Amino acid sequence: MDKSPRAAWKVALYAFLITLGLSAGLGLAAAIASGAIHRAPGRAGEQYGRAVFPFILIVTIAAYVIQRTRLTKR
């Protein structure tokens, strides 16, 4: 069975959503464990978002570039 590969933008979107979901869950668990969510939830979310956003961006771009490279090799 020969499955056609996914478009690079779809892979990047999936990577973005998965990374965003995992990081949001991890951030929520960390905020609850540290008590930051009870002290200042808005500030805690803002700081975590600024810390995690570059990682999410790098993963998304890497997924796009890797899939695009795989498609051009075919």
BELGIHU-V54904 format. One line per field, one symbol per residue. ss: DSSP state (@ for helix, = for strand, . for the rest). A space follows every 50 residues. Layout:
ss: ???
This chain:
ss: .......@@@@@@@@@@@@@@@@@@@@@@@@@@@.@@@@.@@@@@@@@@@ @@@@@@@@@@@@@@@@@@@@@@@.
